[in-house]
Amino acid sequence: MSRKVRFVHLEDLLGRRVLAEDGRPVGRIEEIRAERRGDDYELTQYLLGPGALVERLSIVGRLLRRNPRMYVARWDQIDVTAPDRPRLTCPVEELEVRR
């Protein structure tokens, strides 16, 4: 599978609401994970929803003792060609769910 190289500024994605294929909101992008590949970093996952925000602000989650739902989307499960309107490229049911 070939990958197109695409550059998107991460700050343009953080906090953006991700829509499902049917237009329903899934959650906001609260965290982005990447892995180092040589001299570059390659985006691997997007973390969506309230659980992702709690993870980003980890001390708050420990204080509240809450584990809200978080969706984990692979890099290829979100279309960011329009960074202000990211959309899923798969059904919501294919996303990993963590608590």
C-alpha positions as CSV (number, residue, x, y, z in Angstrom):
1,M,0.0,0.0,0.0
2,S,1.5,3.3,-1.0
3,R,1.3,6.3,1.2
4,K,0.9,9.9,0.0
5,V,3.1,12.3,2.0
6,R,0.8,15.0,3.3
7,F,1.8,17.7,5.7
8,V,-0.8,19.1,8.1
9,H,0.0,21.3,11.1
10,L,-1.0,19.5,14.3
11,E,-2.3,22.7,15.9
12,D,-4.9,22.8,13.0
13,L,-6.2,19.4,14.1
14,L,-6.2,19.5,17.9
15,G,-9.7,20.2,19.3
16,R,-11.4,19.6,15.9
17,R,-14.6,17.6,16.0
18,V,-14.4,14.5,13.9
19,L,-17.5,13.5,12.0
20,A,-18.6,9.9,11.1
21,E,-19.4,8.9,7.6
22,D,-23.1,9.7,8.2
23,G,-22.2,13.2,9.5
24,R,-22.7,12.5,13.2
25,P,-20.0,13.8,15.6
26,V,-17.7,11.1,17.0
27,G,-15.5,13.3,19.3
28,R,-12.8,15.9,19.2
29,I,-9.2,15.2,18.5
30,E,-7.6,15.7,21.9
31,E,-4.3,13.9,21.4
32,I,-2.1,12.8,18.4
33,R,0.5,10.1,18.7
34,A,3.5,9.6,16.4
35,E,6.5,7.3,16.1
36,R,10.0,8.3,15.1
37,R,11.1,7.0,11.6
38,G,14.7,8.0,11.1
39,D,14.9,11.7,11.2
40,D,11.1,12.1,10.9
41,Y,8.0,11.5,12.9
42,E,5.1,9.6,11.4
43,L,1.6,10.0,12.8
44,T,0.2,6.7,14.0
45,Q,-3.0,7.5,16.1
46,Y,-5.6,10.1,16.9
47,L,-7.2,10.0,20.3
48,L,-10.8,11.2,20.3
49,G,-13.4,12.1,22.9
50,P,-13.5,12.9,26.6
51,G,-11.3,10.0,27.6
52,A,-8.6,11.4,25.4
53,L,-8.8,14.8,27.1
54,V,-8.6,13.1,30.5
55,E,-5.5,11.2,29.3
56,R,-3.9,14.4,28.1
57,L,-4.6,16.0,31.4
58,S,-3.7,12.8,33.3
59,I,-3.5,14.3,36.7
60,V,-7.2,15.5,36.4
61,G,-8.3,11.9,35.5
62,R,-6.6,10.5,38.6
63,L,-8.1,13.1,40.8
64,L,-11.6,12.6,39.4
65,R,-11.2,8.8,39.3
66,R,-13.2,8.7,36.1
67,N,-12.5,6.7,32.9
68,P,-14.6,8.2,30.2
69,R,-14.7,6.6,26.8
70,M,-11.9,7.3,24.3
71,Y,-11.8,6.3,20.7
72,V,-8.4,5.5,19.1
73,A,-8.2,5.9,15.4
74,R,-5.3,4.8,13.2
75,W,-3.7,7.4,11.0
76,D,-5.7,6.0,8.0
77,Q,-9.1,6.1,9.7
78,I,-9.4,9.9,9.6
79,D,-9.4,12.0,6.5
80,V,-7.6,15.3,7.2
81,T,-7.5,16.7,3.7
82,A,-9.7,19.4,5.1
83,P,-8.1,20.0,8.5
84,D,-11.0,22.1,9.7
85,R,-13.5,19.3,9.0
86,P,-11.8,15.9,9.7
87,R,-14.0,12.8,8.9
88,L,-13.8,9.1,9.6
89,T,-12.9,6.9,6.7
90,C,-14.5,3.9,8.4
91,P,-17.5,3.1,10.5
92,V,-17.3,4.2,14.1
93,E,-17.5,0.5,15.1
94,E,-14.1,-0.1,13.6
95,L,-12.4,2.3,16.0
96,E,-10.7,1.0,19.1
97,V,-12.6,2.0,22.3
98,R,-10.8,2.4,25.6
99,R,-11.9,3.4,29.1
